[in-house]
Amino acid sequence: MKIRTLLSTICVALCIIACDETTGTLGYGLTSKSDSLAISSETYYITTRSIAADSVFARNTLSYLGTILDPETGEYISANFMTQFHTLEDYQFPKLDSIVSRDENGMVQADSCEIRLFFNKFYGDSLTAMKCTVTELDRPMKENEVYYSNFDPKAEGFLRKDGLKVSKTYTLTDMNVPIGTRDGSDYTKNIRITLNEPYTDKNGVTYNNYGTYIMRKYYEDPTLFKNSIRLANIIPGMYVESTGGVGSMAYVMLPQLNLYFEYHGKSDTTSYVGTTSFSGTQEVLQKTNFVNEKEKIQELVDKDDCTYLKTPAGIFTEVTIPVDEVCYGHDNDTINTAQFILQRINNDVQSEYNYDIPSTVLLLPKDSLYSFFENKSIPNYKTSYLATYSSTNNTYIFNNIGSMIKAMQQAKLNGETSEDWNKAVVIPVTTSTNSSSAIVKTVHNMALTSTRLVGGPNNPHDPIKLYVIYSKYK
């Protein structure tokens, strides 16, 4: 064996032996006698309860559409969404004289127009007959406006009266598409809604379809298509509402507005089919609103022998941290580790359509419940922490909330506290990362997820323990 490999093996063995020692002697092995650390540990108890989420900040890259029956509560949950559309900077249609598609008066027109709602995931039965209605917005959503999941665009006057309104009956498995195409690797499931009926704009001008309206607005003034902000003056957006059927919900990753026309090339008179697409992407606003039965949610919240995590806009778990106990008598100590574990309780409702388990949860102080998301913050592991579900142990582990405990204690000493000063909230979230795997976005999980956790005011299981390790120089 090479000497370097042998030394490495010995070092690993020594580390294993050292790790097997009690924490009381750990400091002596790492420091000299003159500056050695005194290590101590304590165990405290955490209490939890369920709290109704009511509504959550709703700006996600996914939108949701459909109506389902929750197998856990028996409540109906409907999802509808508003979306605006994005255009590339300085987008250009083909030159006017190259357009072949024209009406009897020689005016350019679109041969057809449609909206496609592309989705890669769904909940429920893909063969259930559903119905949705697309309504034109009267005005675009505002970038600086805070929209929550209970925002009602109808009540707020966002829908244009006498504007575009089209209904579509669909199934998530589109039986009009050949099975060979549906099974192809390049096929993405979608709901197709045609917009080929006559359309009248706000000035009272009528066009043969919505696509023709868009094309003529472009040739009147191409600068209106210079960017997405200007495009919103022509296409304010659409509201897509679930208006019939129960049994499925689509996770829409890309709403797309397409218009088709015929044009000829630069050097010949051969005709080609042209397509222009405007997509609902993360560059523009998308907002899902959910409609559910508050009474059913409250029944789960009132249960005192467990707590819940339930989305969308359902239930969070509130955690009361024993800050005073953790800090009492430890004024000169450093909190090295403060760990607690939330144990999941397996679902006792048997259904082929049980919700998924939340895969990622966020812990943050209760007084930051709204500002964290409104400010587009990301976890800093000082006052906000992520934990992922472990299917092996059926748990969520928060490894070290020491910084949060110290921040709560300091806030109390400064007199800045409310009645929730020592409370935190566990919230299901989804995250986005960049090419370096760094988290760049954290938003509420708006999918259908649910789980029960050990805890509650009358917890019948072992108490939730907070394990704290302290250190101080002798």
Beta strands, then each sheet from edge to edge (+ up, - down):
strand 1: 37-52
strand 2: 63-69
strand 3: 76-83
strand 4: 112-124
strand 5: 130-136
strand 6: 165-170
strand 7: 190-194
strand 8: 199-200
strand 9: 206-207
strand 10: 238-244
strand 11: 248-264
strand 12: 271-279
strand 13: 286-291
strand 14: 307-311
strand 15: 315-320
strand 16: 334-345
strand 17: 360-365
strand 18: 385-388
strand 19: 395-398
strand 20: 423-433
strand 21: 439-444
strand 22: 449-453
strand 23: 464-473
sheet 1: 14+ 22- 16+ 23- 1+ 15- 20+ 17- 18+
sheet 2: 14+ 22- 16+ 23- 1+ 15- 20+ 21-
sheet 3: 6+ 5- 10+ 3- 2+ 11- 4+ 7-
sheet 4: 6+ 5- 10+ 3- 2+ 11- 12+
sheet 5: 6+ 5- 10+ 3- 13+
sheet 6: 8+ 9-
sheet 7: 14+ 22- 16+ 19-
end
